[in-house]
């Protein structure tokens, strides 16, 4: 496995300090996190490494983040080739840390934008980011992506802190909507105002926007969009200090990486092969089969239509409302990303030709040998949701515990 690192301009000082810390930390395991993005991504890589070490993890971080990059720049064949190469070279990476969008936003937005112009800019950034996320997932199905936001900027490219911060909050809302659409494949971390909460303000007015009185860290009125980030948290006019990047990395670790990289992270195995259901919806459920040699999971979902059939509806075999779906996909660690299919047109015990259509997607995730979730997205019926599942019988739990 190879690791590629592209250090860059304005964050070299911070990266150098972090590198010194890493050299003293001892050997690491193969990279589990691949950082992709801009100058905040460059700072994220060493900061995350320190946060992992501070929390007792020996997982390591690789990076192809480069200063000044935009989502528009990354959504190009050249960068897509670099991303594919980095994923191939870091074949142990199971997580991607994505830092992108800030340069697109602050490099273009200004306080004279109309609502429509602001919406158009945000939509363009989301579209480019969507293409990047889809490319990563196409190269490595099942990998999980953590898209981290930025903090309130200092100074301002245009307008007042309140105008910039409210616009960035609108951007974060659309970023979260994209994460919701992608399910567990993409998680968005919103850290707008983090340094306000951590550092407060010292009462010294370094700009006209700083509060003239001291506001302590953790004040319940913070973060306040009227203010920029506190001066103490910034290395230059755009980037955080090494200490503040570590604060950010610790929060990222607490909110996402602790669970995603925990030493007790469950491993899908053939001991999960069984019948599963949710006791609250008894009478429907799932057959799940794990194929370790193929790295795939197969799922059969026995359920019902979204509405009861007409009272006079009849079926020669079974209930007119019965429905069954199948799904297949790759798994990594504790989760699998499955494509859902609907098969129809057949007849009982005959060679009648059938039709199979793609129907949606499922993210299957297990926390232990007797608990999991089925997160489904079926566009044809506009249905999204998450089902908590457990085994119908406990016979195979011991086998699962032995294999995990």
N, C-alpha and C positions, 0 to 999 in steps of 0.2 A: 504494500500500500504506500502511495506517495501522498505528500501533503504540499499544496501550493499556497504560498503566502505572498501577497502583493502589498507591502507597506507603502504609505503615501504621505504627502506633504504635511498638512497642518496638524495632523495627529501623531506625527512621528515621535514627539517628545513623550506623549502619554504612552504610546506603544513601546518605546524603549524602556520606560520605567517598569511596565508590566512584564516585558521580556526578562528583565533582571530578576523579577520575583519568580518567574517560571523556571529559570535556570537553577534556582536554588531549591526548587520544589521536588526534584527527583523524577524518576521515570513515570510516564503516563501510558495508559492503554491506548489502543487505536482510536482514531477520531470517531466520536459519535455525533458531533454537531458540526455541520458545514455552514459557515457564515457567508452570505451572499449580499452584496449591496454597496452602500456608499461609505463616506468617511465615518459616520456613526457606526456602521458595520465594522470598519477597521478597528475602532475603539472597542466595539462589543466583543471581538474575538479574545483579546487578552484579558479583558475584564471578566468575561464569562469563565475563562480558564481559572482565574484566581477565585471566583465565587465557587466553582466546583471544588477546588482544593480546600477552600475554607470550610466547605460543608462535607468534607470527607470523601468526595468522589474522585476517582482516578481516571474518569473519562476525559478525553481531550477534545480540543477544538481545532478545526482547520478553517481557512478563510480564502475567498477570492474577492473580498470586498475591496473597492478602490475609491479613493476620495473623489467627490464631485460627480459621481454617477447619478443618473436619473432612471426612473422606470422606463422612460421612452428610450434611453440608450440601451438598457438591458433587453428590451423587446426587439432585438435584432438578431440576424443569423449568426453574426460573429460572437456575440455574448452567449447565445443559446449553445453554440458549439463549446465555448469555455465551460459553461455550466454542465453540459453533458460529460465533458472530459473530467471535470472536478468530481462529479458523482462517481464516475468510473474509477478514478484513482483513489477516492476515499470510499471504498466499497463497504466499509464498516459503519459509515454514517447512517444513522436512522432518523436524524432530525436535521432540518434546515432552519437556520436563524436568518430571517429576511429583514433587511433594513433598507427600505426604498420608499420613494415618494416625496420626501422632504425637500429635495432639491427641485423637483418638478413644481412643487407647490409654492415655496418661498421664492423661487427664481422667476415665477410668472405672475403670481397674485399681486394685486395692489389694491389699495383702499378705495379706488374709484371704480372697481368692478361692480357691475350690476349683479343682481341675484342670478340671472340667467348665465352671465359670464362665469361667475363662480361655480355654478352647477356644471357648466361645460368643462371647466378645468378639472374639477374633481372627477367627473365621469371619464375624462381622458386618462387620468392617473389610475383609476380603478380598472379601466380596460387594459392598460399596459401591464398592471400588476397581475390581473387575471391571466393574461397570456403567459407571464413568467411562472406563475403558480402552476398552470396547466402543463407547461413544458417540464417543470421539475417532476410533477406527478407522472407524466408520460415516461420520463427516463427511469424513475424509481417508484413504481406503484406501491402504495402502502407507506411511503415515507411521510412523516408529519412535519408541517411547516409552522414555525412561530414567527409571525409578522409583528415586529415591535414598533410602536409609535415613537415620536420624539417628545421632548419637553417644550414648554413655552420658550420661544426664542428670545435672544437678547444680543444685539439691539434689534430694531425692527426694520425690515426692508421697505415698509410703507405703512402708513396709518398708525393708529394707537395700539397699545397692547390688547385692549379689549376687542378691537376689530380683528386683529390677527388671531387671537386666541379663540374667538367665537367661530371664525372661519375654519380654524384647524379642528375645532370640535365637530363641525359639520363634516369635515373630511373623515374624522375618526368614526363618525356614525355610519358613513358609507363603507368604510373599511370593515367595520364590524358586520355590516350586512353581507359583505362578500364572504367573510368567515362563516357566518351562519349558513350561507348557501352551500359552502364547501363541506360543511359538517366537521367531523373531527380531523379531517386532513389538514385544515388550516385553523389556527388559533390566532386571534388578534389581541395584542397586549396594549392597552391604552394607558400611557404614563404621563399624559399632559398634566402639568402642575405638580409632579412628584417632588421636584427640588424645592418648591414653595413649602410643601408640607415638611420636608426634611430639614431645610435650612432656615425657613422663615425669612425675615428681613431685619437688617441691623439698624435701621433708622437713618442710615447715611444715604443721602440722595445723590447717587452717582449719575442718574439721569432724572429728568423731570417726572418720570413715571414711577420712580421708587417711592414707597410710602415714607413720609417724614418722621414716623414714629416706629420704634422697634416692634416687630410682630414675631413672636417666638415660634420655633418649629412646632409643627403639629397643631397649630391653632385651628379650631373647628371651622373657622370661616374660610380656610384655605382648601384647595387652590382657588384663587380669585382671578377671574379673567381680566380684571382691570390692570393687573400687574404682569410684567415679564418675569422670567426666572430670576432669582436672586443672584447678585453679582458674585457672591462667594462660591457659587456652583460652577462658574464658567471659566474655562481656560483661556478662551479668546472670545470674540464676539458671537461665535456660532457654537463651538464645541464645549462640552463639560470638562471640568478638571478630571485628572485620573481618579481622585477620590470620589467625585460625583458619579463617574462612570461605574465605579465599583458599587456605589449605592444603587444605581439603576440595575446593574447585573444581579445584585442580591435580590432585588424585587422581582426581576425576571425569573430567577431561580425559584423563589418562593411560589410564584404564581403559576409557573409552567414546568420548569426543568426538574424540580424536585420530584414531581410525579412521573414525568416522562423518562427520567434517568435513574429512578430509584433502584437501589440494589435489589429490592424485592419485586421489581417489575415482572409481572407474570409472563410466562412463556407458553404460548399456544402449543398443544401437543395432542397426540392421538387419543389420550385418555379423556378428551372432551367429546369423543364420538358417542352420541346419545340423543335421546329425545328431551327437548327443553320447552318450557312454557312459562307464562306469567299466571300465577294463581288467580289474579283478578279477572283474567279472561279465559278461564278454564273451558275446554272444548275446542281450543285452537292452539297451535304451537309450532315447533320447529324440529326437524331432524338435521343434525349438524355432523359433518364428517370431515376430519382433518387428514390430509395426505402429506405427511412430512417429507417424503422423497421429492414431491413435486412443489412443496412450499405453497400449497393451495388449500382452501377451505370450500367445501360444498355445503349448501344449505337448501332445505326444502321447507317452505312455509305453507302450512295448512291453515286456512282462514276462511273468511266469508266476504261476500260482496258488501259494498258500502251502504246498501239499503236492503231491507227485507224484500224477497220476491213477492209478487202478487199472490193473494190468498189462493187463487185457482191455478197457480203455477205448479207444474208437476215435473218430475224426473223419473226415468225408469230405474236409475241407480243413484242412491244417495239423495242429498238435499239439494233443491234447485239453487240455494244460495251458497253452496260450497265453492271455494276457490283455492287453488294451490299455485304457488310460484316457486321458481328455482333460482338459485344464485350461486355464482362461482367467482373466486378471486384469490389474490395473493395475501399472505399474512406476514407480519413482522412483529416480533415480540408478543404483545398482548392483544393486537388488533388485526383485523383483516378488512380489506376494501373489496366489496363484491359487486359484480354486475347482476342485476335482477332480470329474469326472463319470464315471460308469460307464454305458455304453450297451449294451443287450442286447435279444435277441428278434428280431434280423434274420436274413435268409438271404442267401447269396451272390448278388450281382448281381440282386436282386429288389426290388420295392417294398414288401416286407413291413414293416408298421409296427414301429417300435422304441420302446423305453422308455429314457429317460435320467434317472438319479437322481444327486443330489448325494452325493458319496462321501467328502469330506474336504477337506484343504487342502494347499497346497505353498507354501513360500517359496523362490523361485529367486534365487540371488545369484551375481554374477560378480566375481572379483578382477582379471581381465584378459581378453584376447580368446581365451584357450585354457584357462581354468580357471574352474570354478564349483561350486556345491553345490546339490543338491536336498534341501530339508528337508521331509519329508512327515509328515502326520498323517492316518491313515485309521481313524476310530473303529470302523467296522463289523468290522474284523479286529483291533482293538486294537494297531495298528502305528504306531510313531513311529520316525523315524531320519533320518540325513543321508547323502547319497551325493555323493561327490566326482566331478565329471564333467570330461571333456575332449572335444575334437572327434574324430570318427572320421577326418577328413581335414583338412589344414591350408590348403586352397585359399583360404578366405575370411578368413584372419587379417589379411592386408594390408588388405582392405576395412574390416574392423572397426577396425583401428588408425587408418585415415584418418578414420573417422566419429566416433570417441569424443571 
